[in-house]
Amino acid sequence: MVLDFRRNSENREFYPKMKILHRQNTRNIDKSISPSRFNRYFRWVLWFSLSFYFISSYLISSSSSTTTTTTTVIPPSKTTTFSASRVLIENPTKTNVSKSQSGLMASDLKVYVYDLPSEYNRDWLSNERCSSHLFAAEVAIHEALMESEFRTLDPWEADFFFVPVYVSCNFSTVNGFPAIGHARRLLASAVHLISSELPFWNRSDGSDHVFVASHDYGACFHAMEDVAIADGIPALLKKSIILQTFGVRYRHPCQDVENVLIPPYVSPESVQKALDGAPESGDRDIWVFFRGKMEVHPKNISGRFYSKGVRTTIWHKYNGNRKFYIKRKRFAGYQSEIVRSVFCLCPLGWAPWSPRLVESVALGCVPVIIADGIRLPFPSSVPWPDISLTVAESDVGDLARILDHVAATNLSAIQRRLWDPSIRRALLFNRRIQSGDATWQVLDALSRRLHRSLRRSRVHSEGDSTTWR
């Protein structure tokens, strides 16, 4: 490398200054040293020092650049938290795996599915609605587990035991009247059967056994809250794990059991059909949408206030508002209306949750949740605060102003986040498990409860009386 200080703009004054310094020093030199010898000596020292400096700098720089070709340090962005202020990437081609997926895969989870007589499950499928209505998660999870890589045919190596009892298949009749009086009897019969024929229930008192309660008040098995609370959770299930659609953030007797909150069932096929039939332009011509049961008078024939009067208020307040598309009559293809809508109202019914939560998210309509204290499924995978709006039941009369304000501020950001396909996937049950779908999320939740697995905790010692084999 050749360096010319006299041509370097930053060092144009360096050389004259060195000459002045040289003249000042030579005045004080011992008379025995001739000026010519000193000049040659000084120039040699200067040339050697400068050459050493630049050659060493070049070598250090070259070594540094070689290192960064294999390891890259990415500085923090403006949105990065302090705890993750720097990211060291050593293998940029490595496939990204979500937190839930990596945790589930690393757990080596094994689930044993009881092969119960058909009267506990398959016989109920003679009713076609059993596997397609909003309570059909019990069917979908069972079918997905049967074909899952996480299923084991050896109960001795299982972490959890799934008990496939369909108690919600005939829960909602065609006229909407609940019919679930058989649930407690059917569950008690199933528990008696598995506990008398196999040792796995008795050894853990059912703490590693999993049931589905996909209806209004979960493991309390009743559609009316006051009766559900009075009846409570059956004693035989209080130590088990319940997969249930009911969940609130406050203390409630019907969730006073180990539970995993799951979404209500919405058919992935119906969602895809609605998406395929969406307007080609992508425009949404309905501003605010709701179709469903409404009570003109809040106190219905049961003597109870349906939806705590919220739906009645919506009907009276906004039925004549041209920006609100509100219908009370049933319509089988109403998902085609959701996919045309900007905001979808999701008010409570008898219970806080509603299938509209899933339908709205899956079809790209901003869910407006009106159910005080509701707890929502899979919060680690579904960023509910970022993709939905929550309106207090007492503020339902002010909906128009609230939605106009959102439209004028951050509606586009909400819609953009809402259209993330991984969010839609997390809320839909498939007949075969797909990575990240609703059944996957259930298994991931179970993988965080492995402390309840007897297989993980028991000590296998030959000849030890505590060995289960």
URQUI-V629258 format. One record per backbone hydrogen bond with DSSP energy under -1.0 kcal/mol. CO is the residue of the C=O (numbers start at 1). NH is the residue of the N-H. E is the energy in kcal/mol with one decimal. If there is no record, write none. Layout:
co & nh & e
CO & NH & E
CO & NH & E
This chain:
co & nh & e
4 & 7 & -1.4
8 & 11 & -1.7
13 & 17 & -1.5
14 & 18 & -2.1
15 & 19 & -1.8
16 & 20 & -2.2
17 & 21 & -2.5
18 & 22 & -2.0
19 & 23 & -2.2
20 & 24 & -2.2
21 & 25 & -2.0
22 & 26 & -2.0
25 & 28 & -1.1
30 & 33 & -2.3
34 & 38 & -2.0
35 & 39 & -2.4
36 & 40 & -2.0
37 & 41 & -2.3
38 & 42 & -3.2
39 & 43 & -2.5
40 & 44 & -1.9
41 & 45 & -2.2
42 & 46 & -2.6
43 & 47 & -2.7
44 & 48 & -2.4
45 & 49 & -2.4
46 & 50 & -2.4
47 & 51 & -2.3
48 & 52 & -2.3
49 & 53 & -2.1
50 & 54 & -2.1
51 & 55 & -2.3
52 & 56 & -2.2
53 & 57 & -1.9
54 & 58 & -2.1
55 & 59 & -2.1
56 & 60 & -2.2
57 & 61 & -2.4
58 & 62 & -2.6
59 & 63 & -2.2
60 & 64 & -2.2
61 & 65 & -2.3
62 & 66 & -1.7
63 & 67 & -1.6
64 & 68 & -1.7
67 & 70 & -1.6
67 & 71 & -1.2
72 & 89 & -1.9
74 & 87 & -1.5
77 & 80 & -1.1
81 & 84 & -1.0
82 & 85 & -1.5
87 & 74 & -1.9
89 & 72 & -1.6
91 & 94 & -1.9
98 & 102 & -2.8
99 & 103 & -2.1
100 & 104 & -2.1
101 & 105 & -2.7
102 & 106 & -2.0
110 & 159 & -2.7
110 & 160 & -1.7
111 & 152 & -2.6
112 & 162 & -2.9
114 & 116 & -1.2
117 & 120 & -2.0
118 & 121 & -1.2
118 & 123 & -2.6
120 & 166 & -2.7
121 & 124 & -1.6
122 & 125 & -1.3
123 & 126 & -1.3
124 & 127 & -1.7
127 & 130 & -2.1
129 & 132 & -1.6
129 & 133 & -2.2
133 & 136 & -2.2
134 & 265 & -2.2
135 & 138 & -1.0
136 & 140 & -2.3
137 & 141 & -2.8
138 & 142 & -1.2
139 & 143 & -2.6
140 & 144 & -2.3
141 & 145 & -2.4
142 & 146 & -1.8
145 & 148 & -1.4
148 & 151 & -1.1
150 & 111 & -2.8
154 & 157 & -1.6
155 & 158 & -1.2
160 & 112 & -2.8
161 & 210 & -3.2
162 & 114 & -2.2
163 & 165 & -1.7
165 & 167 & -1.1
168 & 171 & -1.9
171 & 179 & -2.8
173 & 176 & -2.2
177 & 173 & -1.4
180 & 183 & -1.6
182 & 186 & -2.4
183 & 187 & -2.5
184 & 188 & -2.4
185 & 189 & -2.0
186 & 190 & -2.0
187 & 191 & -2.5
188 & 192 & -2.2
189 & 193 & -1.9
190 & 194 & -2.4
191 & 195 & -2.2
192 & 196 & -1.3
193 & 197 & -1.4
194 & 198 & -1.5
199 & 203 & -1.8
201 & 205 & -1.0
201 & 206 & -1.5
204 & 207 & -1.5
206 & 209 & -1.6
208 & 161 & -2.3
209 & 241 & -2.7
210 & 163 & -2.6
211 & 243 & -3.1
213 & 245 & -1.0
215 & 218 & -1.9
217 & 220 & -2.0
218 & 221 & -2.1
224 & 228 & -2.9
225 & 229 & -2.7
226 & 230 & -1.9
227 & 231 & -2.7
228 & 232 & -2.6
234 & 237 & -1.9
237 & 240 & -1.6
241 & 211 & -2.4
242 & 260 & -2.5
243 & 213 & -3.2
244 & 262 & -2.1
247 & 375 & -2.5
252 & 255 & -1.9
253 & 256 & -1.0
255 & 257 & -2.0
258 & 242 & -2.5
260 & 244 & -2.0
267 & 271 & -1.9
268 & 272 & -2.3
269 & 273 & -2.2
270 & 274 & -2.1
271 & 275 & -2.4
272 & 276 & -2.5
273 & 277 & -1.4
275 & 278 & -1.2
279 & 282 & -1.5
286 & 342 & -2.2
287 & 343 & -2.2
288 & 325 & -3.6
289 & 345 & -2.5
290 & 327 & -2.4
298 & 306 & -1.9
300 & 303 & -2.1
304 & 300 & -1.8
305 & 308 & -1.5
306 & 309 & -2.1
307 & 310 & -2.7
309 & 313 & -2.0
310 & 314 & -2.1
311 & 315 & -2.3
312 & 316 & -2.5
313 & 317 & -2.6
314 & 318 & -2.3
315 & 319 & -1.6
318 & 321 & -1.4
321 & 324 & -1.7
323 & 288 & -1.5
325 & 290 & -2.2
327 & 292 & -1.9
331 & 334 & -1.6
333 & 336 & -1.8
334 & 337 & -1.2
334 & 338 & -1.4
335 & 339 & -2.0
338 & 341 & -1.9
340 & 286 & -2.3
342 & 366 & -2.3
343 & 289 & -2.5
344 & 368 & -2.9
346 & 370 & -1.8
351 & 349 & -2.4
354 & 357 & -1.5
355 & 359 & -2.5
356 & 360 & -2.6
357 & 361 & -1.6
358 & 362 & -2.9
359 & 363 & -1.6
360 & 365 & -2.6
361 & 364 & -1.3
366 & 344 & -2.6
367 & 389 & -2.7
368 & 346 & -2.9
369 & 391 & -2.6
370 & 348 & -1.9
371 & 374 & -1.8
373 & 249 & -2.8
378 & 381 & -1.6
378 & 382 & -2.4
382 & 384 & -2.2
383 & 386 & -1.7
384 & 388 & -1.1
389 & 369 & -3.3
392 & 395 & -1.6
393 & 396 & -1.2
395 & 398 & -2.2
396 & 399 & -1.3
398 & 402 & -2.0
399 & 403 & -2.8
400 & 404 & -2.0
401 & 405 & -2.0
402 & 406 & -2.0
403 & 407 & -2.4
404 & 408 & -1.5
406 & 409 & -1.1
406 & 411 & -1.2
410 & 414 & -1.8
411 & 415 & -2.6
412 & 416 & -2.1
413 & 417 & -2.0
414 & 418 & -2.3
415 & 419 & -1.2
417 & 420 & -1.5
420 & 423 & -1.2
420 & 424 & -1.3
421 & 425 & -2.3
422 & 426 & -1.7
424 & 427 & -1.1
425 & 428 & -1.3
428 & 438 & -2.3
434 & 437 & -2.6
437 & 441 & -2.3
438 & 442 & -1.8
439 & 443 & -2.3
440 & 444 & -2.4
441 & 445 & -2.2
442 & 446 & -2.0
443 & 447 & -2.2
446 & 449 & -2.2
449 & 452 & -2.3
450 & 453 & -1.5
453 & 457 & -1.2
454 & 458 & -2.6
461 & 464 & -2.5
464 & 467 & -1.7
